[in-house]
Amino acid sequence: MDFDLFVIGGGSAGVRCARIAASHGARVGIAEERFWGGTCVNIGCVPKKFMVMAAEYGMNAEDAPSFGWEIAKGPHDWGKLIAAKDKEIARLNGIYTRLLEQAGAKIYDAHASFIDPHTLDVGGQRITAERIVIATGGHPVRPDIPGAELGIVSDDAFYLPARPKRVAIIGGGYIAVEFAGIFAGLGAETHLIYRQPLPLRGFDEDMRVGLAEALTSNGVILHFDTTPVSVTADGQTKMLNLSDLTALEVDLVFFATGRVANTAGLGLAAAGVKTGPQGEIPVDALLASSVPHIYAIGDVTDRLNLTPVATAEGHALADSLFGHNPRTVSLQNVPTAVFSIPPISTVGLSETEAAAISEVKIFITKFTPMRHSITGRPRRTIMKLVVDAASDKVLGAHMLGEDAPEIVQGLAIAIQCGATKADFDRTIGIHPTAAEEFVTLRTQTRVSGPGEPTR
Ligand SMILES: Cc1cc2nc3c(=O)[nH]c(=O)nc-3n(C[C@H](O)[C@H](O)[C@H](O)COP(=O)(O)OP(=O)(O)OC[C@H]3O[C@@H](n4cnc5c(N)ncnc54)[C@H](O)[C@@H]3O)c2cc1C
């Protein structure tokens, strides 16, 4: 065999797995067909956050005079932002390949597919491996409506030549609300079209309500309970026809309508690897596919599609196979963030999820963030704890507000350790912060439980 391990896909999951396996002494090869670092670095978390920051700077410039700065917000240079983002991403791409090479992995800039269960075609070369890891991630999909090809998906949004004047974003998930914040913050007329009454299905209801208010106060025009019907074009102008029989004239239609696993073109049938209904690869607790020596990690398994989960899986798999340290990755209490403006961050159960299981005590605070008591910007922070009534254990922490992801990361450790509300209460706050509110929440807002309305 040419390799002990061959990894298909050089994204968050694949790079971590290959690097750690090679550092454990395994002979490792890895193929990447597009860009090292994968979705997160090139067309996901990293460039997205730079763009959110750009939008926030505009708001900070508007707010600065309230603090005495004699500055006026000028126009935004989209080209300069994209060039700065591209420069940083090129640097990150280089770091990824260097890390792999330093660990001793052999890298291939090529497409890989199965010839048989132990043989791959890697850019026309036949390569054999004892074990193979599929870490091919996913890609965005457009809805099946006439004219869908006239719209873009998130992959394209990072390379637009100019900021559109009017944009319609279709979808209510985190990518949709994040880009709504970006485009509105950078000055575009921004419409958000989603089929539910509130964005972010699956998130805590209070956060969803708060986000809808925040989007509106940032100037995003919400079209809830609405779906797209068709798109037509007249030159550069697009007409988006909606299920409520209205039509929007915009310069950009952006479909943030979901993602599917990258498994087509991998030749999985030649290897006998089974896929799920959407093409995703089901795995067992040790990340093995239906073929015991072929594994799948990260977004291609379509479970919890987040970078830290992908890297944790890659690391655990390498340790299990070559590091004499067999271990699994728990998908319980994984903290997550939505980089809307302001952001949302959450760990553990929502009120609805927790109340379906047992009686829970709900603690909520809503307030104007300190800086906006001076700027007057209409912005609210919402913080919420979901506490098991019987055991006093904190089952969920949720926050909508500035710095929420930075704050909730710390709370995730406490919740992972099984902290109780009494533990939160005896923790001294840091003053003056928003974070201290999580340890001073004394007034119970309500009790929720099976069979009771949760709001
Ligand atoms: C717009 C957007 C924003 C996001 N924001 C966040 C965020 O804020 N926080 C967060 O945690 N997560 C975020 N995510 C999700 C995160 O990017 C993914 O969970 C993560 O990148 C998954 O890593 P992966 O290694 O499984 O897949 P990927 O990073 O997608 O890597 C897979 C790689 O495999 C390559 N490949 C595919 N097929 C082949 C083949 N046959 N041969 C060779 N190479 C192949 C692809 O080119 C790709 O580089 C975001 C995603 C998007 C789209």
The ligand as a Tripos MOL2 file, in Angstrom:
@<TRIPOS>MOLECULE
LIG
   53    58     1     0     0
SMALL
NO_CHARGES

@<TRIPOS>ATOM
      1 C1        -20.9660   31.0200    4.4600 C.3       1 LIG1
      2 C2        -20.5610   30.0570    5.5500 C.ar      1 LIG1
      3 C3        -20.2730   30.5350    6.8090 C.ar      1 LIG1
      4 C4        -19.8860   29.6600    7.8110 C.ar      1 LIG1
      5 N1        -19.6390   30.1690    9.0600 N.ar      1 LIG1
      6 C5        -19.2580   29.3390   10.0680 C.ar      1 LIG1
      7 C6        -18.9570   29.8610   11.3570 C.ar      1 LIG1
      8 O1        -19.0330   31.0600   11.5960 O.2       1 LIG1
      9 N2        -18.5630   28.9860   12.3120 N.ar      1 LIG1
     10 C7        -18.4530   27.6450   12.0700 C.ar      1 LIG1
     11 O2        -18.0790   26.8940   12.9800 O.2       1 LIG1
     12 N3        -18.7640   27.1220   10.8650 N.ar      1 LIG1
     13 C8        -19.1460   27.9380    9.8560 C.ar      1 LIG1
     14 N4        -19.4220   27.4210    8.6170 N.ar      1 LIG1
     15 C9        -19.3540   25.9540    8.4130 C.3       1 LIG1
     16 C10       -17.9120   25.5070    8.2200 C.3       1 LIG1
     17 O3        -17.3390   26.2360    7.1490 O.3       1 LIG1
     18 C11       -17.8840   24.0110    7.9160 C.3       1 LIG1
     19 O4        -18.5280   23.3300    8.9690 O.3       1 LIG1
     20 C12       -16.4720   23.4760    7.7900 C.3       1 LIG1
     21 O5        -15.7630   24.1530    6.7840 O.3       1 LIG1
     22 C13       -16.5200   21.9650    7.4840 C.3       1 LIG1
     23 O6        -15.2340   21.4880    7.2530 O.3       1 LIG1
     24 P1        -15.0240   20.1900    6.3400 P.3       1 LIG1
     25 O7        -13.5450   19.9240    6.3930 O.co2     1 LIG1
     26 O8        -15.9480   19.1340    6.7440 O.co2     1 LIG1
     27 O9        -15.4460   20.6210    4.8710 O.3       1 LIG1
     28 P2        -14.8550   21.7500    3.9310 P.3       1 LIG1
     29 O10       -14.2320   22.8440    4.7140 O.co2     1 LIG1
     30 O11       -15.9400   22.1030    3.0090 O.co2     1 LIG1
     31 O12       -13.6740   21.0410    3.1500 O.3       1 LIG1
     32 C14       -13.8940   20.0470    2.1980 C.3       1 LIG1
     33 C15       -12.8260   20.1710    1.1360 C.3       1 LIG1
     34 O13       -12.8410   19.0100    0.3110 O.3       1 LIG1
     35 C16       -12.5400   19.3730   -1.0210 C.3       1 LIG1
     36 N5        -13.0290   18.3230   -1.9060 N.ar      1 LIG1
     37 C17       -14.3190   17.9680   -2.1060 C.ar      1 LIG1
     38 N6        -14.3880   16.8760   -2.9230 N.ar      1 LIG1
     39 C18       -13.1090   16.5560   -3.2190 C.ar      1 LIG1
     40 C19       -12.5160   15.5080   -4.0010 C.ar      1 LIG1
     41 N7        -13.2690   14.5790   -4.5820 N.pl3     1 LIG1
     42 N8        -11.1560   15.4740   -4.1200 N.ar      1 LIG1
     43 C20       -10.3810   16.4190   -3.5000 C.ar      1 LIG1
     44 N9        -10.8950   17.4160   -2.7210 N.ar      1 LIG1
     45 C21       -12.2340   17.4740   -2.5830 C.ar      1 LIG1
     46 C22       -13.2470   20.7190   -1.1830 C.3       1 LIG1
     47 O14       -12.6510   21.4750   -2.2240 O.3       1 LIG1
     48 C23       -13.0410   21.3510    0.1990 C.3       1 LIG1
     49 O15       -11.8950   22.1860    0.2210 O.3       1 LIG1
     50 C24       -19.7810   28.2690    7.5750 C.ar      1 LIG1
     51 C25       -20.0680   27.7780    6.2870 C.ar      1 LIG1
     52 C26       -20.4470   28.6570    5.2860 C.ar      1 LIG1
     53 C27       -20.7510   28.1220    3.9210 C.3       1 LIG1
@<TRIPOS>BOND
     1     1     2 1
     2     2     3 ar
     3     2    52 ar
     4     3     4 ar
     5     4     5 ar
     6     4    50 ar
     7     5     6 ar
     8     6     7 ar
     9     6    13 1
    10     7     8 2
    11     7     9 ar
    12     9    10 ar
    13    10    11 2
    14    10    12 ar
    15    12    13 ar
    16    13    14 ar
    17    14    15 1
    18    14    50 ar
    19    15    16 1
    20    16    17 1
    21    16    18 1
    22    18    19 1
    23    18    20 1
    24    20    21 1
    25    20    22 1
    26    22    23 1
    27    23    24 1
    28    24    25 2
    29    24    26 1
    30    24    27 1
    31    27    28 1
    32    28    29 2
    33    28    30 1
    34    28    31 1
    35    31    32 1
    36    32    33 1
    37    33    34 1
    38    33    48 1
    39    34    35 1
    40    35    36 1
    41    35    46 1
    42    36    37 ar
    43    36    45 ar
    44    37    38 ar
    45    38    39 ar
    46    39    40 ar
    47    39    45 ar
    48    40    41 1
    49    40    42 ar
    50    42    43 ar
    51    43    44 ar
    52    44    45 ar
    53    46    47 1
    54    46    48 1
    55    48    49 1
    56    50    51 ar
    57    51    52 ar
    58    52    53 1
@<TRIPOS>SUBSTRUCTURE
     1 LIG1         1 GROUP 0 **** ****
